[in-house]
Amino acid sequence: MADVIALVKIYPSEDVSDMDSLVRRIEESLPSIYRVVMKETVEIAYGYKALMLYIRFPEDTEGGTEELETRIAGVDGVSSVEIEAVTRAL
């Protein structure tokens, strides 16, 4: 079965300044079927930044991205989570 890659936009809490630490906490919260394959920080406005994670997981994962969103949203320092796109990995 093929894998998919979800582009996940994560809005951190206002008190988060260390994005690398936030990425580590997110990675630790995810089961082993999810792998962060790329990360980037994007400017939103007035110095506020969001985190963009590219997360790879099996395409037949039950519930699609629901578990992924729920687990990331439960991480300390995460304000909200949006799935921007999902595409099949090559």
Secondary structure, 3 states (H helix, E strand, C coil): CCEEEEEEEEEECCCCCCHHHHHHHHHHHCCCCCEEEEEEEEEEECCEEEEEEEEEEECCCCCCCHHHHHHHHCCCCEEEEEEEEEEECC
